[in-house]
Amino acid sequence: MYLFRKQHDWGLELTGFGRPFGLGFDLNGNLIVTDMDTHAIVKFNDEMSTYTLHNGGESWGGELAVEAGVSSCKPKCRPVHWNGPHSVASDTKGRLFICCYYRPQVVTLMPSGKPIDVIDRKILEGPATASIDQSGAMFVTEYAQNLVLKFSLDGTYVGRLGRSATGKLYKYDSELGSVPSSAMPGGFDRPHMAVSLTDGSLIVADTWNDRLQRFSEDGELLSPMGGHVSRPVSVDQDRLGRVLVTCWGNDELVLYDASSQSLGVKNIPVLNKPYDARFYREGIVVADSLNGRVLVIDRLIEDI
């Protein structure tokens, strides 16, 4: 994989990816990208002028230069160690948690780069993302099971959110097993991400129900955020309480202010099936998946 960078008036365009999906940051604030088509983890330096690759071995690879220019190449590789790395999250100890979809598992990547299996296919069927809250709980959004699963960081299972085939609302009950998709409040249809907000509630991108559902810390169903949202796949919150949502269905980003008022986002290049989007410094970073690029937007401009 050879990566390229080009500066624009809106920010930095990083190209040469296969199909970038997940975005995250290490303890130093360095950007990390998971690539579903090259089955690799990419970590940039602070200036995004160099990067290192993790292809599933015992450590990160050597430092490579990000070349000047734009690449239209979207490489594909056969999986060797990682198989479909879909998301990346980090904790306060510098560990990264990589969620793989095609080989269902969550892997802890130690600061040294050594991978350790935490949750495997005995429990998982098709996990989309893993996130970590301030208390150290991990939420794995199970796309294939139509559930959100809660774990401790050592992989101990806590319970699940969702609805049973008979309509029973799960509130972190300790049983395992997938359920049919459900359009009932509290049920899910192929969800993609669950993120804990600063008020303690959990927001779930209930993708194929076109909605954002919210739950209390003990699993009680709360009022949803916003109305119809076109295929939401990722959620992030900044220090101001604003919530950023990636809408895969209409190739857009939606911004909610601290009172959950929906705002538009301006100065964004045209996207093609974007996945993860994160607040970054004074702006945002977006995985523009089918365009094979990551966009670093310098300044987030609200469209009120």
C-alpha positions as CSV (number, residue, x, y, z in Angstrom):
1,M,0.0,0.0,0.0
2,Y,1.4,3.4,-1.0
3,L,-0.4,6.5,0.4
4,F,-0.5,10.0,-1.0
5,R,-1.5,13.4,0.3
6,K,-2.8,16.6,-1.3
7,Q,-3.6,19.9,0.4
8,H,-6.9,21.6,-0.5
9,D,-8.5,24.8,0.7
10,W,-10.7,22.7,3.0
11,G,-8.0,20.4,4.3
12,L,-6.0,17.3,3.5
13,E,-6.9,14.5,1.1
14,L,-5.2,11.1,1.8
15,T,-5.5,8.6,-1.0
16,G,-4.2,5.1,-1.9
17,F,-6.4,3.2,0.5
18,G,-8.4,0.2,-0.7
19,R,-11.6,0.7,1.3
20,P,-11.1,2.7,4.5
21,F,-13.7,2.1,7.2
22,G,-12.7,2.7,10.8
23,L,-11.1,5.7,12.3
24,G,-9.4,6.2,15.7
25,F,-6.6,7.8,17.6
26,D,-3.8,6.6,19.7
27,L,-2.8,8.2,23.0
28,N,-0.7,10.8,21.2
29,G,-3.7,11.8,19.0
30,N,-2.3,10.1,15.9
31,L,-4.8,9.0,13.3
32,I,-5.4,5.3,12.8
33,V,-7.3,3.9,9.8
34,T,-8.6,0.3,9.3
35,D,-8.8,-0.8,5.6
36,M,-11.3,-3.5,4.7
37,D,-9.8,-4.3,1.3
38,T,-6.1,-4.4,2.1
39,H,-6.8,-6.0,5.5
40,A,-4.3,-3.6,7.3
41,I,-4.2,-1.1,10.1
42,V,-2.6,2.2,9.2
43,K,-1.1,4.7,11.7
44,F,0.0,8.2,10.8
45,N,2.4,10.5,12.5
46,D,1.2,13.9,13.8
47,E,1.8,15.7,10.6
48,M,0.4,12.9,8.5
49,S,3.6,12.9,6.5
50,T,4.6,9.3,7.4
51,Y,2.7,6.1,8.3
52,T,3.3,2.6,9.5
53,L,1.3,-0.6,8.7
54,H,0.2,-3.4,10.9
55,N,-0.6,-6.5,8.9
56,G,-1.2,-8.8,11.8
57,G,2.3,-9.7,12.9
58,E,3.8,-9.1,16.3
59,S,4.7,-5.4,15.8
60,W,4.1,-2.4,13.6
61,G,6.1,-2.2,10.4
62,G,8.7,0.4,9.5
63,E,8.0,4.1,8.8
64,L,6.9,5.0,5.3
65,A,6.6,8.4,3.6
66,V,3.2,9.7,2.4
67,E,4.0,10.8,-1.1
68,A,2.8,14.1,-2.6
69,G,-0.1,13.9,-5.0
70,V,-3.3,11.9,-5.5
71,S,-3.7,8.2,-6.3
72,S,-6.8,6.7,-8.0
73,C,-5.5,3.2,-7.1
74,K,-7.7,1.3,-4.7
75,P,-5.6,-1.8,-3.8
76,K,-7.0,-5.1,-2.7
77,C,-5.1,-7.8,-0.9
78,R,-5.9,-11.3,0.3
79,P,-6.3,-11.5,4.0
80,V,-3.4,-13.1,6.0
81,H,-3.8,-12.1,9.6
82,W,-6.5,-9.4,9.8
83,N,-9.7,-10.3,7.9
84,G,-12.0,-7.3,7.4
85,P,-10.8,-4.9,10.1
86,H,-13.9,-2.7,10.4
87,S,-13.2,-0.5,13.3
88,V,-10.6,0.7,15.8
89,A,-11.1,2.0,19.4
90,S,-8.5,2.9,22.1
91,D,-8.3,3.0,25.9
92,T,-6.4,5.0,28.4
93,K,-3.6,2.4,28.6
94,G,-2.7,2.9,24.9
95,R,-4.2,-0.4,23.8
96,L,-6.1,-0.5,20.5
97,F,-9.2,-2.7,20.0
98,I,-9.7,-3.9,16.4
99,C,-13.0,-5.3,15.4
100,C,-12.9,-7.6,12.4
101,Y,-16.0,-8.5,10.4
102,Y,-15.1,-11.3,8.0
103,R,-13.3,-13.3,10.7
104,P,-15.6,-12.3,13.6
105,Q,-13.4,-11.2,16.5
106,V,-12.2,-8.3,18.6
107,V,-8.4,-8.2,19.0
108,T,-6.4,-6.1,21.5
109,L,-3.4,-4.5,19.9
110,M,-0.9,-3.8,22.7
111,P,1.3,-0.6,22.5
112,S,4.1,-2.8,21.3
113,G,2.0,-3.9,18.4
114,K,1.5,-7.4,19.7
115,P,-2.1,-8.7,19.0
116,I,-4.1,-10.6,21.6
117,D,-7.5,-12.2,20.8
118,V,-10.1,-10.9,23.2
119,I,-13.5,-12.0,21.8
120,D,-13.9,-14.6,19.0
121,R,-16.4,-16.3,16.9
122,K,-17.7,-18.4,19.8
123,I,-19.7,-15.3,20.7
124,L,-19.6,-13.1,17.6
125,E,-21.1,-13.7,14.1
126,G,-20.7,-10.4,12.2
127,P,-19.5,-7.6,14.4
128,A,-19.4,-4.1,12.8
129,T,-17.7,-2.0,15.5
130,A,-16.4,-1.9,19.0
131,S,-16.4,1.2,21.2
132,I,-15.2,1.9,24.8
133,D,-16.9,4.2,27.3
134,Q,-15.4,6.2,30.1
135,S,-15.9,3.4,32.6
136,G,-13.9,0.9,30.5
137,A,-16.9,-1.0,29.2
138,M,-16.8,-2.2,25.6
139,F,-19.8,-2.2,23.3
140,V,-19.7,-4.4,20.3
141,T,-22.4,-3.7,17.7
142,E,-23.3,-7.0,16.2
143,Y,-24.6,-6.4,12.6
144,A,-25.3,-10.1,12.0
145,Q,-27.0,-10.7,15.3
146,N,-29.1,-7.5,15.4
147,L,-27.8,-6.8,18.9
148,V,-25.5,-4.6,20.9
149,L,-23.2,-6.7,23.2
150,K,-21.5,-5.3,26.3
151,F,-18.2,-6.7,27.5
152,S,-15.4,-5.8,29.9
153,L,-12.1,-5.0,28.3
154,D,-10.7,-8.5,29.1
155,G,-13.5,-10.0,27.0
156,T,-15.9,-11.0,29.8
157,Y,-19.4,-10.9,28.5
158,V,-21.9,-8.7,30.4
159,G,-25.1,-8.7,28.4
160,R,-27.0,-7.5,25.3
161,L,-29.4,-4.8,24.1
162,G,-32.1,-5.5,21.5
163,R,-35.5,-7.3,21.2
164,S,-36.3,-11.0,21.1
165,A,-38.3,-12.6,18.3
166,T,-41.3,-12.4,20.7
167,G,-40.7,-8.7,21.3
168,K,-39.1,-8.9,24.7
169,L,-36.8,-5.9,25.4
170,Y,-33.3,-7.0,26.5
171,K,-31.7,-4.8,29.1
172,Y,-28.2,-6.3,29.3
173,D,-29.5,-9.8,29.9
174,S,-26.7,-12.4,30.1
175,E,-27.9,-14.8,27.4
176,L,-26.2,-15.2,24.0
177,G,-27.6,-15.7,20.5
178,S,-28.8,-13.7,17.5
179,V,-32.3,-12.4,17.1
180,P,-34.4,-11.4,14.0
181,S,-34.3,-7.8,12.9
182,S,-37.0,-5.7,14.5
183,A,-38.4,-2.2,13.7
184,M,-40.0,-2.0,17.2
185,P,-38.4,0.6,19.5
186,G,-35.5,-1.0,21.2
187,G,-35.0,-3.5,18.4
188,F,-32.4,-3.3,15.7
189,D,-32.0,-4.1,12.0
190,R,-28.3,-4.6,11.2
191,P,-26.9,-1.8,13.5
192,H,-23.4,-0.5,13.0
193,M,-22.2,1.4,16.0
194,A,-23.0,2.1,19.7
195,V,-21.3,5.0,21.5
196,S,-21.6,6.2,25.1
197,L,-22.3,9.9,25.3
198,T,-21.2,12.3,28.0
199,D,-24.6,12.2,29.7
200,G,-24.2,8.4,30.3
201,S,-26.7,7.4,27.6
202,L,-25.8,5.0,24.8
203,I,-26.7,6.0,21.2
204,V,-27.0,3.3,18.6
205,A,-26.8,3.7,14.8
206,D,-29.7,1.4,14.0
207,T,-28.7,1.4,10.3
208,W,-31.4,-0.4,8.4
209,N,-34.2,1.1,10.5
210,D,-32.9,4.6,9.6
211,R,-32.8,5.9,13.1
212,L,-30.6,6.7,16.2
213,Q,-31.8,5.0,19.3
214,R,-30.8,5.9,22.8
215,F,-30.6,3.8,26.0
216,S,-29.9,4.6,29.6
217,E,-26.9,3.1,31.5
218,D,-29.1,0.2,32.7
219,G,-30.6,-0.5,29.3
220,E,-33.8,1.4,29.5
221,L,-35.1,2.8,26.2
222,L,-35.0,6.6,26.0
223,S,-36.3,9.0,23.4
224,P,-34.5,8.7,20.0
225,M,-32.2,11.4,18.7
226,G,-33.7,13.2,15.7
227,G,-36.1,11.6,13.2
228,H,-35.4,9.7,10.0
229,V,-31.7,9.3,9.4
230,S,-30.6,7.7,6.1
231,R,-28.6,4.5,7.0
232,P,-26.6,5.8,9.9
233,V,-23.3,3.9,10.4
234,S,-21.2,5.9,12.8
235,V,-21.5,8.3,15.7
236,D,-19.0,10.6,17.5
237,Q,-19.3,13.3,20.2
238,D,-17.0,16.2,20.8
239,R,-16.2,18.2,24.0
240,L,-19.0,20.7,23.2
241,G,-21.6,17.9,23.3
242,R,-22.2,18.0,19.5
243,V,-22.9,14.6,17.8
244,L,-21.6,13.8,14.4
245,V,-23.4,11.0,12.4
246,T,-22.3,9.4,9.1
247,C,-25.3,8.7,6.8
248,W,-24.2,5.9,4.4
249,G,-27.6,6.0,2.7
250,N,-27.4,9.5,1.2
251,D,-23.6,10.1,1.4
252,E,-23.9,12.9,4.0
253,L,-22.9,13.9,7.5
254,V,-25.4,15.1,10.0
255,L,-24.4,17.2,13.0
256,Y,-26.5,17.6,16.2
257,D,-25.9,20.3,18.7
258,A,-25.9,19.8,22.4
259,S,-29.7,20.1,22.5
260,S,-30.1,17.5,19.7
261,Q,-31.0,20.1,17.1
262,S,-30.0,18.8,13.6
263,L,-27.6,20.9,11.7
264,G,-26.0,20.6,8.3
265,V,-22.3,20.4,7.6
266,K,-20.8,22.7,4.9
267,N,-17.4,22.7,3.0
268,I,-17.4,18.8,2.7
269,P,-16.2,17.3,-0.6
270,V,-18.6,14.9,-2.4
271,L,-18.6,11.6,-0.5
272,N,-19.2,8.0,-1.8
273,K,-20.5,5.6,0.8
274,P,-18.7,7.1,3.8
275,Y,-18.2,5.1,7.0
276,D,-16.5,6.4,10.1
277,A,-16.3,10.2,10.8
278,R,-14.6,11.6,13.9
279,F,-14.1,15.1,15.4
280,Y,-10.5,16.0,14.9
281,R,-8.8,19.1,16.3
282,E,-10.9,22.0,15.0
283,G,-12.5,20.0,12.3
284,I,-13.3,16.4,11.4
285,V,-11.8,13.4,9.6
286,V,-14.0,11.2,7.3
287,A,-13.4,7.7,5.8
288,D,-14.7,8.2,2.3
289,S,-14.9,4.5,1.7
290,L,-15.7,3.9,-1.9
291,N,-13.5,6.8,-3.1
292,G,-10.6,5.0,-1.3
293,R,-9.6,8.1,0.6
294,V,-9.6,9.7,4.0
295,L,-10.5,13.4,4.3
296,V,-9.1,15.6,7.0
297,I,-11.3,18.7,7.2
298,D,-9.6,21.6,8.9
299,R,-12.7,23.4,10.1
300,L,-16.2,22.2,10.7
301,I,-18.7,24.7,9.4
302,E,-22.3,24.3,10.6
303,D,-25.1,25.0,8.1
304,I,-27.8,26.3,10.4
